[in-house]
Every structure is written in structure tokens, then in C-alpha cells.
Amino acid sequence: MDTVTVLLLTFIMSVTGLGIFIWSLRRNMFDDNPAAAGVIFSTGEIGHVEDPSATPEQRAGLQKTVTEGGKAVIDPSLADQLKRELADRMEADQSTAYVTFVFLSCAIVWLVVASTFGLISSIKLHNPEFLTQYAWLTFGRTRTLHLNMVAYGWCPMAAFGIATWVLPRLLKTRLYGGRFALLGCMLWNAGLIAGLGSIAVGINDGLEWLEIPWQVSILLVIGGALIALPLVFTLRNRKVDHLYVSIWYMGAALFWFPILYFIGKVPGVHFGVEQATMNWWFGHNVLGLYYTPIALASVYYFLPKIVGRPIQSYNLSLIGFWALAFFYGQVGGHHLVGGPVPHWLISLSIVQSMMMIIPVLAFSVNQHLTMRGQFKTMYYSPTLRFIVVGAMMYTLSSFEGSFEALRSVSTVAHFTHFTVAHAHLGLYAFFSIVMFGAIYFVMPRVMSWEWPHPKLISLHFWLVTIGIGIYFVSLSTGGWLQGLDMLDASKPFMDSVRVTIPYLEGRTLGGSLMTLGHLVFAVHFVLMALRYGTSRVGPALLHNRKFQPESQAIAGA
Amino acid sequence: MESEYKLLSGAMVTLALATATLVVVPYLQLDNVQPSPGLKPYTEQQLRGREVYISMGCVYCHSQQPRSQSMAPDFQRGWGRAPVAGDYYYDNPHLMGTMRTGPDLFNVGARQPSVDWNLGHLYEPRAYTPGSTMPSFPFMFKLKDKADAGDKVVNLPPSFAPAGKVVVASPQALDLVAYLIGLDHTYPVNPDATLPQVVKDESAARIKATAAEDGAKK
């Protein structure tokens, strides 16, 4: 087929497809539909802030920034209904508590081990004689272990944990089939441990992001499918008519991932250059069609919940979702700019990368409008800080990604540490930081206990944000200089290596702060799980309805 | 939106579209690509060496895909012409790489055909390239008091050789070096024969350049 024809055809197909979807959803699209956006709230709950990890003072401050006078008033005529709905929500929370706790515990273990390996790899890049005596400690393996622990350990475990907790709440029902999720979690972890073990001894499939041997991957596929089952059961038993935007993102992502992974790992199909295009189709889509939607879903749920105000424009969130689904899937080819692949493929990917500006703008504008005039809330709410910063980093990393796909930028940035910095902006500054916020929000509900040392939350926040800031700025600068040196034929190749050294050291510094932050987080998590600390709100805590004074019931439920 | 079926079918349509454009169409287009004339299949030893290359994660620092001359001075660095799809005919998995912490290795066999250089470089990269950030691979070598019959002794620059010992290469190291030396794609190709890769007037210059490079090697 002619190159231009293929390119035009796919482009027209994408746009037509998008058009059809918008048309089919039109009634909802053009309705001013605050009811849909308000579906995450119980009757009469809008206007009431919620942050389970905030201290009473912080909570009071938070409420004060949202409502004048600092008091949220409940319409007495709605009080009874609210009470009933809160009771239902508590039931939903109780049904997910154990499953969510298991997922999040696994996530945190992987986070700590993964950052340790990341740090080791980072040191090795500017200090190549560090830990060279054993094959499993060589850079090629520690780096790969780091990537796989993050990509298949920390990120999905956190994502599953949060999705398991959020979905029953949104569907206003209890979780059905939680045992399947637990079994899936065990299989997934077993597969991951086996996969990491085989990478450490040098058995792997040799493709970036797809290193885990396909025989072991079967465990991950089955595990992932088992984890998705409760979603199906719970969806079928839902008690709401309207599916809130977070459900689309999470539902689609949980179905996209197993398919992506299956196609990526199916043995004996992919070959040569085609394998390379598949490799980046997968590598990019696992970020765009799995981690990104889960984190966006979390933002769409937690952000309005914390500030007690529905998202500004429900229609924008619709555009954002479908545009992401249509455009993101086809951007992977820009990783092969200048490579031995068909030209049309790269052009297509570059076009779609630029189209990604649409969903990103839709999300960012929406987020900004929802937060408008409320940025002071970040001062009071420990979880909102993570969520808002993470969401802003989504905008930043997506815009960067769109422009990085352009040939002129890619020529410099490709093959350098700049790409690594970009990947960390997406998967860390955006995804992980949103997950931190979500976990801080969720855990007090899951454990019926409060975070024992609120100051540690602040410490964690500052360590990781300053850490990733240093990491990103340093590595982007180093990578860009590396790329410029590589393009200057008058300079020997070694110049492009030497120029990066101070920036790689900067990366290690940033990475150390991030790792330290994770240790603080993990210790705090363990302390909470072991029920250390005094409960500051009295015995009323969260699942016990009897002792809760009215206002507390709102703030706490 | 009220229907989960609408959601899931929509999600599947978009994914199918992406899979079609980035996986299925490339599959169809590249399925009948033939090996470039001049490309030799790997030997048994080279294949074993390729496994070592994969297991040590060399691909995370080294690419195997020089860019075209219109894009970057990869050719001037001696890394060779831009590859075509047929150059990867025998490669499974592909090892094109996305990173150049170290140089491109598509033609490293043509640049560094010496077994001794390559072994020594794996033992201690900084003995040959000051400032190199490549890890050394000491576990691929044995330190012995005296070499036995059949041992491949690594000739190191005197200041890097351990005192009173000889460094003997493991079979693993020898396999890896056999693979690296086998990486030689300096044969000429006609880019038009395989894929619509470059515009016409560029390809003539490309072939000329390849021939010139071959000449320079000899």
C-alpha cells in the first residue's frame, strides 16, 4: 500500500471513529450534566471536604477555604438519606478493605526494593566499578530488575489496590468476588518473583519492557484476568445508573492491559523490524493505556472528593477519555524515528503524538477549573498535594512527550538520558505521586485507623517532590547535552559520555531523596498497619457509626 | 454514560485500531522481507554469544541502528550506513536498542575485529577507553597462576594486568566476543529493494557512501 494512502486512511479512520463516538454520546455530551459529575457524592455531601489523612486542624482549615465561615451545613431534610447512603458506602469500604490492603502492601514492598535497585543502577552509570563482581549485579541486570519491579510490581499493585477500592464506592455496592482478586494477586506476585529471578540469572526474552520470559508471563496474564473478574461482577451488581468518568478509565485500563501483554508476549509471532514496532507499541501503550488511565481515574475521583466540589466540566472529561483512547494507542512508533521501519508508521505516530494534546488539554483545563480559587486547599490537605502535583505533572509530561515525538526534537533526544528523564516524569512524577496521594487517602478507611505521624506525610511529600525535581532537571539537561554532542561530528563520541557525568551524579542525588522518601512512606505504612500511634479523632474512627457526631460523620465517612 | 458495553466495545475498537496500525500492518508489510544480500546467518557460537549479550543487558546502553546521514553523523563516526529491514532477518529478538550510553554496535565487528582487544575491553573497559562508563565483567574471566593447555589468555596493557597472574577468558566471554566481531553490516544494500525507506535521490548517495566505507575498511 502507498505510504500516503495508509497514513491518510488511518488518520481519517481515527477522526471518524472519534466523531462517531462523540455523536453516539451526544445527548450526554451537550447536556449540562452536573448530576453525572456529582455522582461521587452522597446526597447533600457537596460542599463537605474530605481528607482522611488530615489532622482535625487541617480538616478545619480545609473546610474553611472551601466554604465561608468554615462550616458545612447539612440540609435537615436530607440528613436521613445521607445517613443511609453513608452506611452503604461504609459497607462498600468494608468489603474492599482486606483486598486493598493486600495489594497496597505488596505495592509498597516492591516500591522500596525497586528504588534500591534504581539507585544502584544510577550509581553504576557514573561509577562503573561499583559492584561488578557478580553477574546479577551488573548494570544490564540491576536496571532491568528496577524497571520490571516498577512496571509490574509497584505500579500495577498500587493501581489494582486503588481501583479495587474506588470502583465499589462509585458503583454504590459492595465488592463482588474479592477472593478472585486475592488469588490473582498471589499468582501475579509469584509470576513477578519468578520473572525477576530469571532476569537476575540472565534468562530473559530480550525485549525492553517485555523481559520476563513468556513461560512465566502466563502467570501474570492469568493473575491479571483474575484481578479483573471482580470488576465484572461488581459492575453487574451496580446500584447506580450512571458510570462516572473514573469507571471508564479504570474499566478500560483493566481490560486493555491483559490484551496488550498477551499480544506482546505471544511467542513465535514477532520478527525483526516488526518486533521492534510491536515492542514500542507495547512499551508505550502500557504507559498510556494502563498506568495513565488508572492515575487519571484517581485524580477524577479524589480531587473533587477532597475539595467537596464536582469536576467543572463533565463533557470535557468525556472528550479527554475518548481522545486518549483513540490517539494514545498509536504513538509508540515515535521511539523508532530514524530507525529501519516504514516511514508511514513513524509519521502516523508523530501525528497521533501531537493529537494527544487534545485529551491532555481537556484534562488539564478541567482540573484547573475544578481547583480554581481553591489552591489554598493544598496547604491544608496532605493528600491533595500529591494529587494536584501529580496531575500537573501529567500535563507537563504529556506535552513534553508530544513534542519529543517531533523529528527535530527526537533527533537530539533519542538515544539519550533525556528519554529516561521523560519516562520518570510520566511514571514517577505523575503516576506514582498520584498513587501516593490516593494511598494516603484510602488507608485510613481501609485500616479504620489514622496515620500515626502526620508529619511523616509532609516529609515524604517534600523528599519525593524535591527528589524528582532534581532528578528530572539534572537528567534532562545531561541528556540534551549528550544528544547535542552526539550530533556534532567534530566531537569524539566520548565527549557525549563525559558531558553527562555530573548530571548523572545529580540524578543519583535526586534518586537518593526519592528512595529516602519511600522508606519514610514504608515505615509509616508499617506503623499504621501495626496500629501504632494514638487515634486523634477518638474511638469514633471511621467504620464505627455509633460514636460519630454529625459533622464528623461527614468528614470521616 | 450508562452502558458498560458501550464503554468496553469502544475501548476494544480503539485498541484494535492501534494494534492494526502498529502491529498488524507492519507484520503484513514486512513479512516477506528477505535477508539483505551479504548478510550471513549467525554461527552456533555467535548465537550463544548473542544470548550472553541479551542476558547481560548490553542492549540498554548500545543501539544497533545507525541513523541516516541526513539525520545524524552516525556514519561519520564510523558506525555505518542506515540499516534496512533485511539486515535484521536473523535477529530474534531484535536488539536495535534505544540508548547510546555507549556507541552503536551495528558494525562493531568491522571496527574492532581483534579478539584480544574485545576480551581485554570486557575485562577492563577503562584500559582501552579512558573515561568509559561501561561496567567491567570480571566474572567472565578467571585469574590463574599459569595458563593451562587450551586456555585463551587475555593480553592486557601491562598497567592493568594483575601482578603474577594470568587472566583467562571463560567460554562465555569468547562466545560474546565471537558475536560482537560478527556484527558487520558493511555490505552494500539497495534501500529501494526492501522498503520505501528514503527518497530516491538520497539512496544513490547512500550506496556510494557505503562503497566508500567498504573501500576505507580495506
Interface residues (C-beta under 8 A of the other chain):
Chain A: M1 T3 V6 T10 M13 S14 G17 F21 S24 L25 N28 K124 L125 H126 P128 E129 T132 Q133 Y134 A135 T138 F139 G140 R141 R143 T144 G202 I203 N204 D205 G206 L207 E208 L235 D241 H242 L243 I247 W248 G251 A252 F255 W256 I259 L260 I263 V269 H270 F271 G272 V273 E274 Q275 A276 T277 M278 N279 W280 W281 N285 L289 L318 W322 A325 F326 Y328 G329 Q330 G332 G333 H335 L336 G338 G339 P340 V341 P342 H343 L345 L348 S349 T411 H414 F415 T416 H417 T419 V420 M486 L487 D488 A489 F493 M494 S496 V497 R498 I501
Chain B: M1 E2 S3 E4 K6 L7 L8 G10 A11 M12 V13 T14 L15 L17 A18 T19 T21 L22 V23 V25 P26 Y27 Q29 L30 D31 V33 V52 I54 S55 M56 G57 C58 V59 Y60 C61 S63 Q65 R67 S68 M71 A72 P73 Q76 R77 A82 P83 V84 A85 D87 Y88 Y89 D91 N92 P93 H94 L95 M96 G97 T98 M99 R100 T101 G102 P103 P125 R126 T129 G131 S132 T133 M134 P135 S136 F137 P138 F139 L195 P196 Q197
